[in-house]
Amino acid sequence: QVQLVESGGGLVQPGGSLRLSCATSRSIFRIADMAWHRQAPGNQRELVARITTGDSTNYVDSVKGRFTISRDNAKNTVYLQMNSLKPEDTAVYYCNAASTLFALDYWGRGTQVTVSS
């Protein structure tokens, strides 16, 4: 069973920083595009950031310049560095591993990020 293990969520004040991590198996990590999605109460899940196997990245407009996605191929881990956090960033953040070529689409259980004073 494929597992995506997320960590790093928590409570932070506005303007603060958090780093989310998501680890998976090497067999998945080497062929999957990795992404972070988020879902706030009452809202649909949205893509926050994605990084491809070739290290191309894309971000939702609301986090550009504040969030950075990266992947460590030696640790089979994807990170989301979140800076200058705002209350509207509050959500459950989900890690996703996907590949249309290999018909993969796996999700983590989610980690709560709360931005509040």
N, C-alpha and C positions, 0 to 999 in steps of 0.2 A: 504494500500500500504506500502510495506516494505521500510524503509528508512535507509540508512547508511549515517551518517553525519560526514564528515571529516573536520579536522581543523589542523592548525599548519604549513602549508607550508609557503614559503617565500624565500627571498634572503639572502644568507649567504656567507661569504668568505671561501675560501679553508681552511680546518682545523677546521672549526666551527662546531656547533651542532644545531640540530633542533629536536623537538619531535612532531610527528604526532599523532593525536587522531582520533578515529572513534567510534561513538556511535550508538547503534541500540536498538531495543526493547528487553526486557528480554526474550520474547518467542523465538526470533531468537537466541539471544546470547547464551542461555543455551544449544542449540543443534547443533550449527554450529562451524566448524573450521573457524578461522578468519585468514585472510592473507592480506598482502600488495603486490601489484604488481606495476610495473612502466613501463612507455612507453616514450622513448625519441623520438624526431623527426626523422623520417626515420627508426625507429627500431620497432621490434615487442614488444608487451607487454611481460614482463617477471615477473616471481614470484621472489619477493625479500625475503620474510619471511612468515612463516606460524606457527600458534600455534593452537594445537588441543584443544578440550574440556577437554582433560586430561593433558594439559599444556606441551605436547611434542612440540618441536620447530625444524624447519629446516630453513636454509638460503642458498641463492645463494652464491657461493664461493667468489664473489667479495666484499661481505659486511661482511663476517665472521670476528669477532673480532672488528667490528666497529659499527654494528647495533644490537639492542636488541628489540625483540618483546615481549610484555607482555599483559596480559588481567586482567582487574579488574571486577570480577563477581558482585561486589556490584554496580558498575556504568554502567555495560553493555557496557564497553568500551575497545577497544584494542588500544595499543600504539605502536609506532615505534620510539625508541630513536636512533637517528642517530648522531654518533660522527665522528670526523676526516673526514669530508665530502670532497669529491673530485669533480672537475668539471664534471667528468664522471657520477656522481650521479644525475646530472641535468635531470629532467624528470617530467612528471605528475605521481603522486602516487595515486593509486586507492585502496580503501579498498574493501575486498571481504568477504562475509559470505557464506559458502558452507557446504553442507552435502549430501553425496551420499545416506545415509540411508533414509533421509527424502526428497530427491530430491529438495534440495535448492541450489540456485546459485544467489546471489544478489550482486550488485555492487554499490559503491558510485560514485559520479560525478567526483571525482578526485581533487587533490590539487597540485598546481605547487610548485616544489622545484627547485631553481636555485642556483648553487654554482659558484660564480664568484668573482673575485677581481675587 
